[in-house]
Amino acid sequence: MAIYDIPLHTLSGEPASLRNYAGQTLLLVNVASRCGLTPQYGGLERLQEKYADKGFTVLGFPCNQFMGQEPGTAEEIQEFCSATYGVTFPLFEKIEVNGDNRHPVYAELTTHADADGEAGDVQWNFEKFLVDADGAVVGRFRPRTDPESPEIVEAIEAQLR
């Protein structure tokens, strides 16, 4: 199944898919509001603002699998992201990224290796997957890699039209 064809729901519960983003470069990130890495929302939003007009978007997937660091309701998550970090990029429903109930989007993403050749489970909140305009995963960046790090910025810029 192509990543664009996997059914999703927006944070507000509306049916969605990544098909709406076909032809764009995407950075998919599992996010959490109560994590030591939560300030990465700021960097993700700056990337969104910098590259949105060049065919790029960040897509956030709240996840509560890592020490319960995303316990909020959809409304609480949206309010936190908007009020605290000014997030304008799309957020989707809270999902699981590992285990038996892993969302199909992450079942696909986690088959791809990071720069060290390691695929498999998401390590923690704020793991990032770069998807090219054709829907292929072209980069995987572990949670502690800052969204505005040279390796991520260079990888994004290499994909832009």
C-alpha positions as CSV (number, residue, x, y, z in Angstrom):
1,M,0.0,0.0,0.0
2,A,1.4,3.4,-1.0
3,I,1.8,5.8,1.9
4,Y,-0.6,8.2,0.2
5,D,-3.4,5.6,0.3
6,I,-3.3,4.8,4.1
7,P,-6.4,6.2,5.8
8,L,-5.8,8.8,8.5
9,H,-7.8,11.2,10.7
10,T,-7.0,14.8,11.4
11,L,-6.6,15.8,15.0
12,S,-10.2,17.0,14.9
13,G,-11.3,13.5,13.7
14,E,-12.0,14.3,10.1
15,P,-11.1,11.5,7.5
16,A,-7.8,12.3,5.8
17,S,-4.9,10.7,3.9
18,L,-1.5,11.8,2.8
19,R,-2.8,12.0,-0.8
20,N,-3.5,15.7,-0.1
21,Y,0.2,16.2,0.2
22,A,1.3,14.2,-2.9
23,G,3.9,16.2,-4.8
24,Q,5.3,17.8,-1.6
25,T,8.3,17.0,0.5
26,L,7.0,15.9,3.9
27,L,8.6,15.6,7.4
28,L,6.5,13.2,9.5
29,V,7.1,13.4,13.2
30,N,5.7,11.6,16.2
31,V,5.1,14.4,18.7
32,A,4.3,14.8,22.4
33,S,3.5,17.8,24.6
34,R,5.2,16.7,27.9
35,C,8.6,15.5,26.7
36,G,12.0,16.9,27.2
37,L,12.2,17.2,23.4
38,T,8.9,19.1,23.1
39,P,10.7,22.4,22.4
40,Q,11.4,20.8,19.0
41,Y,7.9,22.0,18.1
42,G,9.5,25.4,17.7
43,G,12.1,24.2,15.2
44,L,9.5,22.2,13.3
45,E,7.3,25.3,13.0
46,R,10.2,27.4,11.7
47,L,10.9,24.7,9.0
48,Q,7.2,24.9,8.1
49,E,7.3,28.6,7.8
50,K,10.6,28.7,5.9
51,Y,9.8,26.0,3.3
52,A,6.0,25.9,3.0
53,D,6.0,28.0,-0.2
54,K,8.5,25.6,-1.7
55,G,6.4,22.5,-1.6
56,F,7.2,21.3,2.0
57,T,5.2,20.5,5.0
58,V,5.6,19.1,8.5
59,L,3.0,16.5,9.6
60,G,2.7,15.9,13.3
61,F,1.4,12.6,14.8
62,P,0.8,12.8,18.5
63,C,1.7,9.7,20.4
64,N,1.4,8.7,24.0
65,Q,3.5,5.5,23.9
66,F,6.6,6.9,25.5
67,M,6.1,7.3,29.2
68,G,2.7,8.8,28.7
69,Q,4.1,12.1,27.5
70,E,1.0,12.9,25.3
71,P,-1.9,12.3,27.6
72,G,-4.2,15.1,26.3
73,T,-7.3,15.1,24.3
74,A,-7.3,16.3,20.7
75,E,-8.5,19.7,21.9
76,E,-5.8,20.0,24.5
77,I,-3.1,19.0,22.1
78,Q,-4.3,21.5,19.5
79,E,-4.5,24.3,22.1
80,F,-1.0,23.5,23.5
81,C,0.6,23.4,20.1
82,S,-1.1,26.6,18.9
83,A,-0.7,28.6,22.1
84,T,2.8,27.5,23.1
85,Y,4.6,27.1,19.8
86,G,2.3,28.7,17.2
87,V,2.1,25.5,15.3
88,T,0.4,25.9,11.9
89,F,1.4,22.5,10.3
90,P,-1.2,19.8,10.2
91,L,-1.6,17.5,13.2
92,F,-3.3,14.1,13.0
93,E,-5.1,11.9,15.5
94,K,-3.1,10.4,18.4
95,I,-1.7,7.1,17.2
96,E,0.7,4.3,18.2
97,V,4.0,4.2,16.3
98,N,5.3,0.9,17.7
99,G,3.9,-2.5,18.7
100,D,0.8,-4.5,17.7
101,N,-1.3,-1.4,17.3
102,R,1.2,0.5,15.2
103,H,-0.5,2.8,12.8
104,P,-0.1,1.6,9.1
105,V,1.7,4.9,8.2
106,Y,4.4,4.0,10.8
107,A,4.4,0.3,9.8
108,E,5.7,1.6,6.5
109,L,7.9,4.4,7.8
110,T,9.7,2.1,10.3
111,T,10.9,-0.3,7.6
112,H,13.3,2.5,6.5
113,A,16.8,2.8,8.1
114,D,18.4,5.8,9.6
115,A,21.9,7.1,8.6
116,D,23.5,4.3,10.6
117,G,21.5,1.6,8.7
118,E,19.1,0.9,11.6
119,A,15.4,0.4,10.8
120,G,12.7,-0.8,13.2
121,D,10.9,0.7,16.1
122,V,10.7,4.4,16.7
123,Q,13.1,5.2,19.6
124,W,11.2,8.0,21.3
125,N,9.1,11.1,20.7
126,F,10.2,13.4,17.8
127,E,11.6,10.8,15.5
128,K,11.5,12.3,12.0
129,F,10.9,10.8,8.6
130,L,11.6,12.7,5.4
131,V,9.3,11.7,2.4
132,D,10.0,13.0,-1.1
133,A,7.4,14.3,-3.5
134,D,6.7,10.8,-4.9
135,G,6.0,9.3,-1.4
136,A,9.3,7.6,-0.9
137,V,11.0,7.8,2.5
138,V,14.4,9.4,1.8
139,G,15.6,10.1,5.4
140,R,15.1,9.1,9.0
141,F,16.4,11.2,11.8
142,R,16.4,10.0,15.4
143,P,14.6,12.0,18.2
144,R,17.6,13.9,19.5
145,T,18.4,15.3,16.0
146,D,17.3,18.9,16.1
147,P,14.8,19.7,13.3
148,E,17.0,22.6,12.3
149,S,20.2,20.6,12.3
150,P,22.3,20.9,9.2
151,E,21.7,17.2,8.2
152,I,17.9,17.7,8.2
153,V,17.9,21.1,6.6
154,E,20.3,19.9,3.8
155,A,18.1,16.8,3.3
156,I,14.9,18.9,3.0
157,E,16.6,21.4,0.6
158,A,17.8,18.6,-1.6
159,Q,14.2,17.5,-2.1
160,L,12.6,20.8,-2.8
161,R,11.6,21.8,-6.3
